[in-house]
């Protein structure tokens, strides 16, 4: 009997120790510090594409019942994430972790942001985060060997949530009473990882397909207006990304997330207009420039046949490697594009300039003074070469200067010190995107 009692006491003591030891990282779908039905049931990342790429903008923390928003404050949760940035850091730095800054907290009935940060009756707590924090980047380096680096979207986001304070249920029916309601989850040190797929604002609205041209497979993404009407004609913006966003078999869609180039055209705060725009953005397959540009042109023509595009308002924006494709396409098919935006580009050749001048295509060239990848001389020389070609084709010097515009951005113009990624200050200058859509 004494032995049995001792064994029973030891079992109870062991169980008590185990129960008091928090898990370092708990599955949000299987809370360890509360009985089933209580505590965090899930944690969903909500991402946005900012100037220099996609980041976790908020975390939607799910509970088993509607949450009382009156008991929430900015200290209720801590969200930590990796400060890794593919532009500057080696991939192993993805394991580092820093706390994010919580800017707003409110309840909602879905894992979605509210523009005013106003609480709605619901079981999700939306924890909004400061986009200026270092953490939360979703784009990482993929296969890398010197200049052969690729970029891709991280499918295993490292953000974690800690519920610091007790969270209570809404009191009765929506809007009834001012009580605290029953306990939904006790605060504690347990860290919860993300569960399920993230909600990627705007990026999730792009469709992904592939186009085959003369043996070249060209993956591409496109976005149609929410109220797309085949009876209307829409302007089309073709966004050609840089070398790092080329397709390598595992990074489909990264050209939408890597920077603001694709999603800006869907937002009036960037374009300065409420006009609906179709966006088409292929990934370069990293074959010869001629083969790539031919595939891009074939895709554009095929796309224009399939969707309602205003053939007189087709624009192209190229970044880095994408500018080589844009120059090649404009030279081989004068007049295809009504206007072009060349950012951090390669140099245009005299022959290309002469052929582009046949259509007098308006072109705005931007380059960073301290571009470490493609020298600023590329932008300056291309500008002068194109202006001279336009004059030779019959344009007056003042007209040529107006048709071929050039902006050089100094280091202080960059909100992130990647001086090759001149799409940042270019897109942050509202006059440039508006100019392109007016051509």
C-alpha angles and dihedrals in degrees: 000000000000091000091051092050091050091049091049092049091049091050091050092048092048091049090050092053092049092048091051094051110089120218112250092226119007128197106253089219092057110043114204101191100057139040118270113289092030129089130025112342098183144343120217125191117227112200135194132190110239128184094284099032149296121321139172101268097179144351121230108213112201128211133184094250138021112293127232104239093196091075095052127096137162090275096054091092138027117206118195128187142164116278089209114138117190091213093064113009135072114246093250088067087071086088093065117100137205134172116256123225113253110218104173138007128192142139129260140174092236138028091270139116123251113215092220097038090238118158119243125192103271149114096250123090110205112211108192119203135208109260088207091068116106092233132080104054112153099192116086138171116276126187107355137189112149110291090000092080118136132195127223141171114264108241092191104059111196100212116131134191131213120193102216099178136038116274120211134201123251111270110252119308122355111293095006121129132339099249126127097243126215121316113272097179137353120234117249146137098276114127117217123203125214119277131204127358120325122247104241109197112224092345091076089056093066120098119221125215141146131236124205119211124169092331095314115119110210116192112204143173127213138184127208124196114267090245095039110175118193088208091065130071117230132195113251125216115197110203115199111193131209131269094271091060093054115125119266101167098266105054106065113162098016091122088070094051104036095081143338096279098104105030097044091075090063095056125075091207087067102035098036092227138085090219114128114243131191114222124205119183121175125190116235110245091210098241123126117318091242092052092046096048091046089052091048092051091047090051092049093050092046091047091050090055092050099044136039102265127164098237091205092056107054113134134186130208118187130187123197106312088015090064091061088055091046094052091046093049093047091049095048094041110031111195096021090111123048091204142355138212114203114193125185089344144180117249120273114234121234090247092051091047091052093051094044088051090063089077097033089225112192109241130183114198122196128183138168118245090223099038104157096194107043113022120242088240086076091065095042095047094044090052094053093041093053094045090051091048091051091051090049088052091056106274120134114246092248090049091049090051090051093047094047109048127181133197123180116197121211121215094265090062091069119090087197118036098239096122094187093057094076089159084086100066090028094060092038087062100081094199095067099058091042090051092053094051090050094060 
